[in-house]
Amino acid sequence: MAGRPKAEKPQQQDEDTAGLIKVAKGSEELYVHPSALAEHKRLGWQEA
């Protein structure tokens, strides 16, 4: 429709990382399965 702003598309993940959660610790980043998120957080990783 004219005059209506377009909604931004959510950023798509690669097939390899679909369903995984991005976490970071320092300058490192990785993708973890949701069932492993709590353990990674316990070890100092944070959701990115």
N, CA and C of each residue as an Amber inpcrd file, in Angstrom:
protein
   144
   0.8340000  -1.1730000   0.0000000   0.0000000   0.0000000   0.0000000
   0.8850000   1.2430000   0.0000000   0.4460000   2.2320000  -0.6920000
   1.2090000   3.4760000  -0.7760000   1.1570000   4.2120000   0.5530000
   2.2800000   4.8100000   0.9380000   2.3330000   5.5880000   2.1580000
   2.4830000   4.7700000   3.4240000   2.5330000   3.4780000   3.2890000
   2.6720000   2.6180000   4.4640000   4.1010000   2.0910000   4.5260000
   4.7970000   2.2980000   5.6410000   6.1860000   1.8250000   5.7130000
   6.2540000   0.3040000   5.6620000   7.3010000  -0.1850000   5.0050000
   7.4820000  -1.6310000   4.9160000   8.0400000  -2.1550000   6.2300000
   7.5400000  -3.2890000   6.6480000   8.0610000  -3.9140000   7.8630000
   9.4170000  -4.5290000   7.5490000  10.3260000  -4.4040000   8.4930000
  11.6400000  -5.0030000   8.2890000  11.5260000  -6.5130000   8.4250000
  12.2290000  -7.2100000   7.5500000  12.2340000  -8.6590000   7.6210000
  13.1970000  -9.0910000   8.7180000  12.8190000 -10.1120000   9.4860000
  13.7550000 -10.5900000  10.5000000  14.9920000 -11.1760000   9.8350000
  16.1260000 -11.0430000  10.5100000  17.3690000 -11.5600000   9.9580000
  17.2900000 -13.0840000   9.9160000  17.5520000 -13.6510000   8.7450000
  17.4700000 -15.0930000   8.5880000  18.7870000 -15.7480000   8.9600000
  18.6910000 -16.9230000   9.5830000  19.8750000 -17.6920000   9.9060000
  20.1280000 -18.7020000   8.7960000  21.3660000 -19.1410000   8.6800000
  21.7000000 -20.1980000   7.7440000  21.0100000 -21.4790000   8.1740000
  20.8960000 -22.4260000   7.2350000  20.3290000 -23.7260000   7.5720000
  21.1230000 -24.3900000   8.6850000  22.4380000 -24.1980000   8.6740000
  23.3060000 -24.8380000   9.6620000  23.0440000 -24.3450000  11.0780000
  22.5520000 -23.1300000  11.2380000  22.3400000 -22.5670000  12.5700000
  20.8640000 -22.3870000  12.9090000  19.9790000 -22.8470000  12.0490000
  18.5450000 -22.7110000  12.3030000  18.1780000 -23.4510000  13.5840000
  17.4540000 -22.7960000  14.4550000  17.0250000 -23.4040000  15.7050000
  18.0440000 -23.3020000  16.8260000  19.2130000 -22.7360000  16.5320000
  20.2500000 -22.5860000  17.5440000  20.2800000 -21.1540000  18.0560000
  20.8820000 -20.9480000  19.2040000  20.9370000 -19.6350000  19.8400000
  22.3730000 -19.1400000  19.8080000  22.5560000 -17.9010000  19.3660000
  23.8890000 -17.3120000  19.2900000  24.3040000 -16.8270000  20.6690000
  25.5050000 -17.2370000  21.0980000  26.0530000 -16.7960000  22.3760000
  27.4460000 -16.2360000  22.1530000  27.8810000 -15.3890000  23.0730000
  29.1980000 -14.7590000  22.9510000  29.8820000 -14.7320000  24.3080000
  31.2130000 -14.8120000  24.2470000  32.0490000 -14.7030000  25.4470000
  33.3420000 -14.0500000  24.9950000  33.5590000 -12.8170000  25.4370000
  34.7170000 -12.0730000  24.9470000  34.5420000 -11.8040000  23.4660000
  35.5410000 -12.1470000  22.6700000  35.4540000 -11.9300000  21.2240000
  34.9580000 -13.1690000  20.4860000  34.6530000 -14.2420000  21.2170000
  34.1890000 -15.4790000  20.5890000  32.6680000 -15.4990000  20.4970000
  32.1660000 -16.0680000  19.4140000  30.7240000 -16.2570000  19.2360000
  30.4940000 -17.6680000  18.7320000  29.4070000 -18.2730000  19.1840000
  29.0380000 -19.5870000  18.6790000  27.5420000 -19.7740000  18.8040000
  27.0520000 -20.8350000  18.1980000  25.6310000 -21.1600000  18.2210000
  25.4470000 -22.4390000  19.0250000  24.5050000 -22.4120000  19.9620000
  24.2700000 -23.5750000  20.8080000  22.8110000 -24.0090000  20.7180000
  22.5920000 -25.2800000  20.9920000  21.2400000 -25.8240000  21.0260000
  20.5340000 -25.2680000  22.2680000  19.2400000 -25.0040000  22.1720000
  18.5190000 -24.4540000  23.3260000  18.6720000 -25.2880000  24.6020000
  18.8210000 -26.5980000  24.4720000  18.9730000 -27.4350000  25.6630000
  20.3270000 -27.2270000  26.3450000  21.2970000 -26.6280000  25.6470000
  22.6270000 -26.3880000  26.2100000  22.8190000 -24.9350000  26.6480000
  21.8090000 -24.0920000  26.4470000  21.9510000 -22.6670000  26.7410000
  22.2280000 -22.4040000  28.2200000  21.5000000 -23.0400000  29.1110000
  21.6850000 -22.8040000  30.5460000  23.1080000 -23.1470000  30.9770000
  23.6510000 -24.2310000  30.4850000  25.0140000 -24.6230000  30.8430000
  26.0310000 -23.6210000  30.3150000  25.8370000 -23.1350000  29.1010000
  26.7490000 -22.1300000  28.5510000  26.6760000 -20.8330000  29.3580000
  25.4670000 -20.4310000  29.7510000  25.3250000 -19.2290000  30.5770000
  26.0330000 -19.4160000  31.9180000  25.9420000 -20.6150000  32.4840000
  26.6120000 -20.9070000  33.7510000  28.1250000 -20.7610000  33.6050000
  28.6340000 -21.0360000  32.4010000  30.0680000 -20.9500000  32.1350000
  30.5070000 -19.5620000  31.6680000  29.5810000 -18.5840000  31.7070000
  29.9550000 -17.2080000  31.3990000  29.5960000 -16.7200000  30.0110000
  28.9470000 -17.5530000  29.2070000  28.5130000 -17.1260000  27.8760000
  27.2360000 -16.3110000  28.0230000  27.0200000 -15.3580000  27.1110000
  25.8140000 -14.5310000  27.1220000  25.1570000 -14.5990000  25.7560000
  23.8210000 -14.5330000  25.7460000  23.1090000 -14.5020000  24.4650000
  23.5090000 -13.2500000  23.7080000  23.7990000 -13.4310000  22.4340000
  24.2280000 -12.3010000  21.5940000  23.0640000 -11.7760000  20.7840000
